[in-house]
């Protein structure tokens, strides 16, 4: 008897699911309108012009129809194909740089609305709890499996389009950037359209890179987030140009509008330092118009070379606005000559040890402060007697008085501070 009752429950639940599936297409226009509004309200990224909204509406309608057929005819979900308009919607989101999170969230919101409507229909049509429960469980299972399959396929379309679209767009950008950085006069409307970036303004050039060895996709996304954070710290006008050079390196330009003021280095560094170690940035100084676009990038590239020579001693941010960095950039053009200069000018003070580093830093501060012990003490936050001791010890290690080849001495100290072990003497030598 119990078996007959169970069989009757299964039969009535199946009939109820069939009724829901049959009713769904008739209610599709109403549900589509409700879902489109809900998605537009919940996901700001999809409000990107009427074409995107129309595609979203068509995608919702096509998926409702496909889901209804799957339920009505008991089609195995793994045999269901993604609606063509859903693939196109995924591709358009990719082309506009809208996050794939928006795509996944849209499918989850759609699933929630369909399940809520289904339960309302079941509650209206079936008073028997066991039958209603069995029917609801069947609809939830199929809907969940359907959304999993279709959304996964949509994300695959999205990622394929991102790769294809980025390659095509980067090809155009590469040509334009090569011309700009070579100093060629561009056709401004064409160049700005290809770059999606305004050239007639002040720019801050940025080079970003990560230590090799991590997953490249995560690296590039991280670098782009760093550029956005740097733009906010610089008070940029919101326009950015991010260009991936390879899987570990990117070039960036921050639009500053009419502002030619160099942003504080500390503010820019604060935007870089919170990210995982192994992520670095180098910046130029603000410069205007297409020529300034080129110049600030070259400055950033020179600052990057300083950091690359320094290797593991590099700072998270290296700024060409720092006079010492500008000097170090010249020395980094010929590291072998810089190494010989350091060895000749510093003697034992060129050793790659922590005590020697402390002496070098104090000595450079002392020379910068016009050899004032008081000013140096305030600058390095040490007692005046400690400064005197360190300067005396540095002179002993150097083996020559400070005025002997003073210019070489300052250049060598700057090289040590910024180029690190690229120019230092091994402690064993």
C-alpha positions in Angstrom: 0.0 0.0 0.0 2.9 2.4 0.9 4.5 1.5 -2.4 1.3 2.5 -4.3 1.2 5.7 -2.4 4.8 6.5 -3.2 4.2 5.7 -6.9 1.2 7.9 -6.9 3.2 10.7 -5.3 5.9 10.3 -8.0 3.3 10.3 -10.8 1.5 13.4 -9.5 4.9 15.2 -8.9 5.9 14.4 -12.5 2.6 15.8 -13.8 3.1 18.9 -11.7 6.6 19.4 -13.1 5.1 19.0 -16.6 2.5 21.5 -15.9 5.2 24.0 -14.6 7.3 23.4 -17.7 4.3 23.9 -20.0 3.3 27.1 -18.2 6.7 28.6 -18.2 6.9 29.7 -21.9 3.6 31.5 -21.5 4.9 33.4 -18.5 8.3 33.9 -20.1 7.7 37.5 -21.3 6.6 38.6 -17.8 9.5 36.7 -16.1 12.0 38.1 -18.6 10.9 41.7 -17.9 11.1 41.1 -14.1 14.5 39.4 -14.4 16.0 42.0 -16.7 15.0 44.7 -14.2 16.3 42.7 -11.3 19.7 42.1 -13.0 20.1 45.7 -14.1 19.4 46.8 -10.5 21.7 44.3 -8.9 24.6 44.3 -11.3 25.9 47.8 -12.2 28.4 46.4 -14.8 25.6 45.3 -17.1 24.1 48.8 -17.5 26.5 49.5 -20.3 24.2 50.8 -23.1 21.0 49.6 -24.7 22.7 46.8 -26.7 24.0 45.1 -23.6 20.6 45.4 -21.9 18.8 44.0 -25.1 21.3 41.1 -25.2 20.7 40.4 -21.5 16.9 40.4 -22.1 17.2 38.0 -25.0 19.6 35.7 -23.1 17.1 35.5 -20.2 14.3 34.7 -22.6 16.3 32.0 -24.4 17.4 30.4 -21.2 13.9 30.3 -19.8 12.7 28.6 -23.0 15.5 26.1 -23.0 14.9 25.3 -19.3 11.2 24.7 -20.0 12.1 22.3 -22.8 14.6 20.5 -20.5 11.9 20.0 -17.8 9.0 19.2 -20.2 10.8 16.6 -22.3 13.1 15.3 -19.6 16.2 16.1 -21.7 19.5 15.2 -20.0 21.1 18.4 -19.0 24.5 17.3 -20.4 23.0 17.2 -23.8 21.6 20.8 -23.6 23.4 23.4 -25.8 24.0 27.0 -24.8 21.6 29.4 -26.6 23.4 31.3 -29.3 22.4 34.7 -27.9 23.8 33.7 -24.4 27.2 33.1 -26.1 27.0 36.4 -27.8 26.1 38.1 -24.5 29.1 36.6 -22.9 31.3 37.7 -25.8 30.0 41.3 -25.6 30.7 41.5 -21.8 34.3 40.3 -22.5 34.8 42.9 -25.3 33.7 45.7 -22.9 35.9 44.6 -20.1 33.0 43.7 -17.8 34.0 41.2 -15.1 33.0 37.6 -15.6 31.7 37.8 -12.0 28.8 39.8 -13.5 28.1 37.0 -15.9 28.0 34.3 -13.1 26.0 36.5 -10.8 23.4 37.0 -13.5 22.8 33.3 -13.8 22.6 32.8 -10.1 20.0 35.6 -9.8 18.1 34.1 -12.7 18.1 30.7 -11.0 16.8 32.2 -7.8 13.9 34.0 -9.5 12.9 30.9 -11.5 12.9 28.7 -8.3 10.8 31.3 -6.4 8.3 31.5 -9.3 8.1 27.7 -9.4 7.5 27.4 -5.7 4.7 30.0 -5.9 3.1 28.0 -8.8 3.5 24.7 -6.9 1.9 26.2 -3.8 -1.0 27.5 -5.8 -1.6 24.2 -7.6 -0.8 21.4 -5.2 -2.0 21.3 -1.5 -0.5 17.9 -0.9 2.9 18.5 0.9 4.6 15.3 -0.3 3.7 15.9 -3.9 4.7 19.6 -3.7 8.0 18.7 -2.1 8.8 16.0 -4.7 8.0 18.4 -7.6 10.0 21.2 -6.1 13.0 19.0 -5.5 12.9 17.9 -9.1 12.7 21.5 -10.4 15.5 22.7 -8.1 17.8 19.8 -9.2 17.3 20.3 -12.9 17.5 24.1 -12.6 20.7 23.9 -10.6 22.3 21.4 -13.0 21.1 23.5 -16.0 22.6 26.8 -14.6 25.8 25.1 -13.7 26.2 23.7 -17.3 25.1 26.9 -19.1 27.0 29.3 -17.0 30.2 27.2 -17.2 29.9 27.2 -21.0 29.2 31.0 -21.0 32.3 31.6 -19.0 34.4 29.5 -21.4 33.0 31.7 -24.2 33.8 34.8 -22.2 37.4 33.7 -21.5 38.0 32.7 -25.1 36.7 36.1 -26.3 38.9 37.9 -23.7 41.9 36.2 -25.2 40.9 36.9 -28.8 39.8 40.4 -28.2 42.8 41.3 -26.1 45.1 39.9 -28.8 43.4 41.9 -31.6 43.2 45.1 -29.5 46.8 44.8 -28.4 47.9 44.4 -32.0 46.4 47.8 -32.8 47.7 49.3 -29.5 51.2 47.9 -30.1 51.5 49.7 -33.5 50.2 53.0 -32.0 52.5 52.7 -28.9 55.5 51.8 -31.0 55.0 55.0 -33.1 54.4 57.2 -30.1 57.4 55.9 -28.2 59.6 56.3 -31.3 58.7 60.0 -31.3 56.5 59.9 -34.4 53.7 62.4 -34.7 50.4 60.6 -34.5 47.1 61.3 -36.0 45.5 62.2 -32.7 41.9 61.1 -33.3 43.0 57.7 -34.6 45.6 57.2 -31.9 43.3 58.1 -29.1 40.5 55.9 -30.5 42.9 52.9 -30.8 44.3 53.4 -27.3 41.0 54.5 -25.7 43.1 57.1 -23.9 43.4 60.9 -24.2 46.8 62.1 -25.3 46.3 65.8 -25.0 46.7 66.0 -21.2 49.4 65.4 -18.6 50.5 61.8 -18.1 52.3 59.8 -15.4 54.2 56.9 -16.9 54.3 53.7 -14.9 56.1 50.4 -15.5 54.8 47.4 -13.4 56.2 44.0 -13.1 56.1 40.9 -10.9 58.8 38.5 -9.9 58.7 35.6 -12.4 57.4 32.3 -11.2 53.8 33.0 -10.3 50.7 32.3 -12.4 50.7 34.8 -15.2 47.0 35.5 -15.3 46.9 36.4 -11.6 50.0 38.5 -12.0 48.6 40.7 -14.8 45.3 41.2 -13.0 47.2 42.2 -9.9 49.3 44.6 -11.8 46.2 46.3 -13.3 44.7 46.6 -9.8 48.0 48.3 -8.7 47.7 50.8 -11.5 44.2 51.7 -10.5 45.3 52.2 -6.9 48.2 54.3 -8.0 45.9 56.5 -10.1 43.6 57.0 -7.1 46.7 57.9 -5.0 47.9 60.3 -7.7 44.6 62.1 -7.9 44.2 61.1 -11.6 41.3 62.1 -13.7 40.1 58.5 -14.0 41.6 57.8 -17.4 44.1 54.9 -17.5 46.0 53.0 -20.1 47.2 49.5 -19.2 49.2 47.5 -21.7 50.5 44.0 -21.0 54.0 43.6 -22.4 54.4 40.0 -21.4 53.0 37.7 -18.7 55.0 39.5 -16.0 55.4 43.1 -17.1 53.0 45.9 -18.0 53.2 49.5 -19.0 50.7 52.0 -17.7 49.8 55.7 -18.1 47.8 57.6 -15.5 45.8 60.5 -16.9 46.3 63.7 -14.8 44.3 66.1 -16.9 45.7 69.6 -16.6 47.6 68.8 -13.4 51.3 68.9 -13.9 52.1 68.4 -10.2 54.1 65.3 -9.4 52.1 63.2 -6.9 53.9 62.5 -3.6 56.1 59.4 -3.8 54.9 58.2 -0.4 51.3 58.2 -1.6 52.2 56.2 -4.7 54.3 53.8 -2.6 51.4 53.3 -0.3 49.4 52.0 -3.2 52.0 49.4 -4.2 53.3 48.2 -0.8 50.1 46.4 0.4 50.1 43.9 -2.5 52.0 40.6 -2.2 55.7 40.8 -2.2 57.3 40.4 -5.6 55.2 43.1 -7.2 57.0 46.3 -8.2 56.4 49.6 -9.9 58.5 52.4 -11.4 57.2 55.8 -12.3 58.3 58.8 -14.3 57.4 62.4 -13.8 54.3 64.2 -15.1 54.6 65.4 -18.7 52.1 66.7 -21.3 50.7 65.8 -24.6 52.0 63.0 -27.0 55.6 63.9 -26.4 55.1 63.9 -22.7 53.4 60.5 -23.0 56.7 59.2 -24.5 59.0 61.1 -22.0 57.3 60.0 -18.8 57.3 56.4 -20.0 61.1 56.5 -20.8 61.7 57.9 -17.3 59.6 55.1 -15.8 61.6 52.6 -17.8 64.9 54.1 -16.6 63.6 53.9 -13.0 62.7 50.3 -13.6 66.2 49.6 -14.7 67.5 50.8 -11.4 65.2 48.4 -9.6 66.2 45.5 -11.9 69.9 46.0 -11.2 69.1 46.1 -7.4 67.4 42.7 -7.7 66.2 41.7 -4.2 67.2 45.0 -2.8 64.7 46.9 -5.0 62.0 48.9 -3.3 58.3 48.3 -4.1 58.3 51.7 -5.9 61.1 53.5 -7.6 60.4 57.0 -8.7 62.3 59.0 -11.3 61.3 62.1 -9.4 64.0 61.3 -6.8 67.3 63.0 -7.8 69.2 60.0 -6.5 67.2 57.7 -8.8 68.0 59.8 -11.8 71.7 59.5 -11.0 71.4 55.8 -10.3 69.6 55.4 -13.7 72.6 56.8 -15.5 75.0 54.5 -13.6 72.7 51.5 -14.3 73.3 52.0 -18.0 76.8 50.6 -17.5 76.8 48.4 -14.4 80.3 47.1 -14.9 81.7 50.7 -14.9 79.5 51.6 -11.9 80.9 48.5 -10.1 84.5 49.7 -10.8 83.6 53.2 -9.6 82.2 51.9 -6.4 85.2 49.7 -5.7 87.7 52.5 -6.4 85.8 55.2 -4.5 84.8 53.2 -1.4 87.4 50.6 -0.7 86.3 48.3 2.1 83.2 50.5 2.5 81.9 48.8 -0.7 81.4 45.5 1.1 77.9 43.9 0.8 77.4 43.7 4.6 74.9 45.3 7.0 77.5 47.3 9.0 79.0 48.7 5.8 75.5 49.7 4.6 74.8 51.6 7.8 78.0 53.5 7.4 77.3 54.3 3.7 73.8 55.6 4.4 75.0 57.8 7.2 77.9 59.1 5.1 75.6 59.9 2.2 73.2 61.8 4.5 76.2 63.6 6.0 77.5 64.8 2.6 74.0 65.8 1.5 73.6 67.8 4.7 76.8 69.8 3.8 78.8 67.8 6.4 76.8 69.1 9.3 76.7 66.6 12.2 73.6 68.3 13.7 71.6 68.3 10.4 72.6 64.7 9.8 71.6 63.7 13.3 68.1 65.1 12.7 67.8 63.5 9.3 68.8 60.0 10.3 67.3 60.1 13.8 70.6 59.3 15.5 72.5 60.9 18.4 75.1 63.4 17.2 77.9 61.4 18.8 76.7 58.3 16.9 76.8 60.2 13.7 80.4 61.3 14.4 81.5 57.8 15.2 80.0 56.4 12.0 81.5 59.1 9.8 84.9 58.5 11.4 84.5 54.7 10.9 83.4 55.2 7.2 86.5 57.3 6.5 88.7 54.6 8.0 87.0 51.9 5.9 87.3 54.0 2.8 91.0 54.7 3.5 90.9 58.2 2.2 89.6 61.6 3.4 86.2 62.8 2.2 87.5 65.5 -0.1 89.5 63.1 -2.1 87.5 62.6 -5.4 84.4 63.9 -3.7 82.2 63.6 -6.8 83.1 59.9 -7.3 82.4 59.3 -3.6 78.9 60.7 -3.8 78.1 58.8 -7.1 79.4 55.6 -5.5 77.3 56.0 -2.4 74.2 56.6 -4.5 75.0 53.6 -6.7 75.3 51.4 -3.5 72.0 52.7 -2.1 69.9 52.1 -5.2 71.7 49.4 -7.2 72.5 47.2 -4.2 74.5 44.1 -4.7 74.7 44.7 -8.5 77.6 47.0 -7.7 78.7 45.9 -4.2 81.7 43.8 -3.3 81.1 40.3 -2.0 82.0 40.0 1.7 84.3 37.1 0.8 86.4 39.1 -1.7 
